[in-house]
Amino acid sequence: MAGAAMLCGKEEKVLGAQKAPGSCPYCGGGVAATDVEAKWVLCCLPLCRKAKRRFACTACARRLVSYPAILHD
């Protein structure tokens, strides 16, 4: 059973981290941006590779979500 968990699933690797502009809306702390590469694997075969930037508060450690700007006509 443990072997199946190792063969199938999602692997994440942190590529880097840096300070991001802005402040946490919950506590007012600083924001850190982390670049993460996620790879889905099925039976040792890579299916999908995706790089994402994640934001988190440095004070309360809450994960912050950034939404794209909405353009109004």
Backbone torsions as a table, in degrees:
resi	resn	phi	psi	omega
1	MET	NA	-38.1	-179.0
2	ALA	-68.9	-31.4	179.1
3	GLY	-65.7	-35.8	179.4
4	ALA	-67.2	-35.0	178.8
5	ALA	-67.1	-31.9	179.9
6	MET	-77.3	-27.4	-175.8
7	LEU	-85.0	-29.2	-175.6
8	CYS	-123.9	140.5	176.1
9	GLY	143.8	-159.7	-175.1
10	LYS	-119.1	130.5	176.6
11	GLU	-112.4	134.3	178.5
12	GLU	-122.6	140.0	179.5
13	LYS	-132.6	128.5	178.7
14	VAL	-80.0	123.6	-178.6
15	LEU	-90.8	-33.3	-179.9
16	GLY	179.0	166.6	179.1
17	ALA	-144.4	145.4	176.9
18	GLN	-152.6	166.1	179.0
19	LYS	-74.7	138.4	-179.5
20	ALA	-111.6	153.0	177.7
21	PRO	-71.1	154.6	177.2
22	GLY	104.5	-177.4	179.8
23	SER	-139.0	159.9	-179.3
24	CYS	-69.0	130.7	178.8
25	PRO	-72.4	-13.9	-177.5
26	TYR	-90.9	-44.1	-175.8
27	CYS	-125.8	-10.2	179.8
28	GLY	85.2	6.6	179.9
29	GLY	-74.4	175.6	179.4
30	GLY	-73.8	164.1	-178.1
31	VAL	-117.4	135.6	176.6
32	ALA	-115.7	137.1	177.4
33	ALA	-104.4	130.8	179.9
34	THR	-121.9	126.7	176.1
35	ASP	-89.7	123.2	-175.9
36	VAL	-125.5	135.8	173.9
37	GLU	-106.7	121.6	179.8
38	ALA	-108.4	138.1	-179.3
39	LYS	-133.8	123.5	175.3
40	TRP	-89.5	131.5	-176.4
41	VAL	-125.6	135.0	174.7
42	LEU	-127.8	112.7	-179.7
43	CYS	52.3	51.0	177.4
44	CYS	69.0	6.3	177.5
45	LEU	-105.8	122.4	178.7
46	PRO	-69.5	128.7	-179.3
47	LEU	-98.9	-41.8	-174.1
48	CYS	-149.4	140.0	177.2
49	ARG	-128.7	128.8	-175.9
50	LYS	-141.5	134.5	176.5
51	ALA	-104.3	133.2	-178.7
52	LYS	-132.7	157.3	172.0
53	ARG	-112.4	123.8	179.7
54	ARG	-111.9	144.3	-179.8
55	PHE	-115.4	140.2	179.0
56	ALA	-145.6	152.2	176.9
57	CYS	-78.1	137.3	179.6
58	THR	-80.6	-19.0	-178.4
59	ALA	-91.9	-51.7	-176.2
60	CYS	-101.3	-2.3	176.6
61	ALA	61.4	22.8	176.5
62	ARG	-79.7	140.9	176.4
63	ARG	-79.7	130.0	-177.8
64	LEU	-106.9	140.9	-178.1
65	VAL	-109.4	130.6	176.6
66	SER	-102.3	133.5	179.7
67	TYR	-107.1	146.5	177.4
68	PRO	-66.4	151.1	179.6
69	ALA	-66.4	139.7	177.6
70	ILE	-97.7	122.8	-179.5
71	LEU	-95.9	126.2	178.3
72	HIS	-101.9	145.7	178.5
73	ASP	-79.5	NA	NA
